[in-house]
């Protein structure tokens, strides 16, 4: 059985596409997935399945559209193995995420696009924002004292944004901790 981290894009944001994590967990267990765990309300799930990641993602997307009342079809599912999430951590830029009191650091996970396609939508403000391309991820860091000057929110109106889901570095780190623990249990 494989252990996966599932990132749901487009749920519980701005009062749209509301999905209770308790209900989501129940529905996933009904589908036969094991050790289903959710983490915070932004659509993070860890579970075990015999399915490959592509089949699993498609099955969860179908479940979401059939079992939940959604405001828009913009929900996408990204399925990651522990090794893929570990690679995001291991390949981060030097010092990234290591000064949480100074910077807001995010992992922007890419769904169906690569970093070469995603990077052009970013327009970092000198001295405020920094972005780095990674494998399946964009690393974004914003100076906390200058958040109102950050240009990160400008990506929201772009077509590429529909293929991105953002997690804070703290959440990303916690998800790796949770999936690693489940993998060893």
C-alpha positions as CSV (number, residue, x, y, z in Angstrom):
1,X,0.0,0.0,0.0
2,X,1.3,3.5,-0.9
3,X,1.1,6.5,1.4
4,X,0.2,9.8,-0.3
5,X,-0.2,13.5,0.4
6,X,-3.3,14.9,-1.4
7,X,-3.4,18.7,-1.9
8,X,-6.8,20.0,-2.9
9,X,-6.8,23.2,-4.9
10,X,-9.7,25.6,-4.6
11,X,-11.6,24.5,-1.6
12,X,-12.5,26.5,1.5
13,X,-11.2,29.7,0.0
14,X,-13.1,33.0,0.4
15,X,-16.3,31.1,1.4
16,X,-16.4,29.1,-1.8
17,X,-16.3,25.4,-2.4
18,X,-16.8,24.7,1.3
19,X,-15.9,21.1,2.2
20,X,-15.9,19.9,5.8
21,X,-12.7,17.9,6.4
22,X,-14.6,15.5,8.6
23,X,-17.1,14.9,5.8
24,X,-14.2,14.6,3.3
25,X,-12.4,12.0,5.5
26,X,-15.6,10.0,5.8
27,X,-16.2,10.0,2.0
28,X,-12.6,9.0,1.4
29,X,-12.9,6.1,3.9
30,X,-16.1,5.0,2.1
31,X,-14.1,4.7,-1.1
32,X,-11.8,2.2,0.7
33,X,-8.8,4.5,1.4
34,X,-7.0,3.7,4.6
35,X,-5.5,5.7,7.4
36,X,-7.2,8.9,6.1
37,X,-6.0,12.0,8.0
38,X,-6.8,15.6,7.2
39,X,-4.7,18.6,8.2
40,X,-6.2,22.0,8.7
41,X,-9.1,23.3,6.5
42,X,-7.2,24.1,3.3
43,X,-7.5,20.7,1.7
44,X,-4.6,18.6,2.9
45,X,-5.1,14.8,3.2
46,X,-2.8,11.9,3.9
47,X,-4.0,8.4,3.1
48,X,-3.0,5.0,2.0
49,X,-4.1,3.4,-1.2
50,X,-3.2,0.7,-3.6
51,X,-3.9,3.0,-6.6
52,X,-1.2,4.8,-8.5
53,X,-1.1,8.6,-8.1
54,X,-2.8,9.4,-11.4
55,X,-5.7,7.1,-10.9
56,X,-6.0,8.2,-7.2
57,X,-6.2,11.9,-8.2
58,X,-8.9,11.2,-10.8
59,X,-10.9,9.2,-8.4
60,X,-10.8,11.9,-5.7
61,X,-11.7,14.6,-8.3
62,X,-14.7,12.6,-9.3
63,X,-15.7,12.0,-5.6
64,X,-15.5,15.8,-4.9
65,X,-17.7,16.6,-7.9
66,X,-20.3,13.9,-7.1
67,X,-20.5,14.1,-3.3
68,X,-20.0,17.8,-2.5
69,X,-22.0,20.9,-3.6
70,X,-19.3,23.0,-5.2
71,X,-19.5,26.7,-6.3
72,X,-17.1,26.2,-9.2
73,X,-15.3,23.4,-11.0
74,X,-11.9,25.0,-10.4
75,X,-11.0,22.3,-7.8
76,X,-7.9,20.2,-8.8
77,X,-6.2,17.4,-6.9
78,X,-2.4,17.0,-6.6
79,X,-1.2,13.6,-5.4
80,X,2.3,13.4,-4.0
81,X,4.4,10.6,-2.5
82,X,6.4,11.1,0.6
83,X,9.6,11.0,-1.6
84,X,8.2,13.8,-3.9
85,X,7.4,15.9,-0.8
86,X,10.8,15.2,0.7
87,X,12.4,16.3,-2.6
88,X,10.5,19.7,-2.3
89,X,12.1,20.1,1.1
90,X,15.6,18.8,0.1
91,X,15.8,21.0,-3.0
92,X,14.7,24.3,-1.4
93,X,16.8,27.4,-2.0
94,X,19.5,27.9,0.6
95,X,18.1,29.4,3.8
96,X,14.5,29.2,2.5
97,X,11.9,28.9,5.3
98,X,14.6,29.3,8.0
99,X,13.6,32.8,9.2
100,X,9.9,32.7,9.8
101,X,10.0,35.8,11.9
102,X,11.4,37.8,9.0
103,X,9.8,36.1,5.9
104,X,6.6,34.5,4.8
105,X,7.6,31.4,2.9
106,X,5.3,29.4,0.7
107,X,5.6,26.3,-1.5
108,X,3.5,26.9,-4.6
109,X,2.8,23.4,-5.9
110,X,2.2,23.0,-9.7
111,X,-0.5,20.8,-11.1
112,X,-0.2,19.9,-14.8
113,X,2.3,22.6,-15.6
114,X,6.0,22.9,-14.9
115,X,8.1,25.7,-13.4
116,X,9.1,27.0,-16.8
117,X,5.5,27.6,-17.7
118,X,4.7,29.0,-14.2
119,X,7.6,31.4,-13.6
120,X,6.5,34.0,-16.2
121,X,3.4,35.0,-14.2
122,X,5.6,36.0,-11.2
123,X,6.8,39.6,-11.0
124,X,8.6,39.8,-7.7
125,X,9.1,43.3,-6.2
126,X,12.8,44.0,-5.6
127,X,13.5,43.9,-1.9
128,X,10.1,42.4,-1.0
129,X,9.5,39.2,-3.0
130,X,11.8,36.4,-4.2
131,X,10.7,33.4,-6.2
132,X,12.7,30.3,-7.2
133,X,11.7,27.5,-9.7
134,X,11.8,24.0,-8.5
135,X,10.7,20.6,-9.7
136,X,6.9,20.7,-9.5
137,X,7.0,23.7,-7.2
138,X,7.8,27.4,-7.0
139,X,9.4,28.6,-3.8
140,X,8.0,32.1,-2.8
141,X,9.3,34.2,0.0
142,X,8.0,37.6,1.1
143,X,9.5,40.1,3.6
144,X,7.0,40.1,6.4
145,X,7.5,43.8,7.2
146,X,6.6,44.6,3.5
147,X,3.7,42.2,2.9
148,X,1.4,44.9,1.6
149,X,3.9,45.6,-1.1
150,X,4.2,42.0,-2.2
151,X,3.2,41.2,-5.8
152,X,2.4,37.5,-5.1
153,X,-1.3,38.2,-5.2
154,X,-1.0,39.4,-8.8
155,X,-0.7,35.7,-10.0
156,X,-4.3,35.1,-9.0
157,X,-5.8,36.5,-12.2
158,X,-3.5,34.5,-14.5
159,X,-4.5,31.3,-16.3
160,X,-1.5,29.6,-14.9
161,X,-2.8,30.2,-11.3
162,X,-5.6,27.6,-12.0
163,X,-2.8,25.0,-12.0
164,X,-1.2,26.1,-8.7
165,X,-2.0,25.4,-5.0
166,X,-0.2,27.3,-2.3
167,X,0.9,26.0,1.1
168,X,2.8,27.8,3.7
169,X,6.2,26.4,4.4
170,X,5.0,25.5,7.9
171,X,2.2,23.5,6.5
172,X,4.5,21.8,3.9
173,X,6.9,20.8,6.7
174,X,4.0,19.5,8.8
175,X,2.6,17.4,5.9
176,X,6.0,15.8,5.4
177,X,6.2,15.0,9.1
178,X,2.7,13.5,9.0
179,X,3.3,11.4,5.9
180,X,6.7,10.2,7.1
181,X,5.1,9.1,10.4
182,X,2.3,7.2,8.6
183,X,4.9,5.6,6.3
184,X,6.8,4.2,9.3
185,X,3.7,3.0,11.2
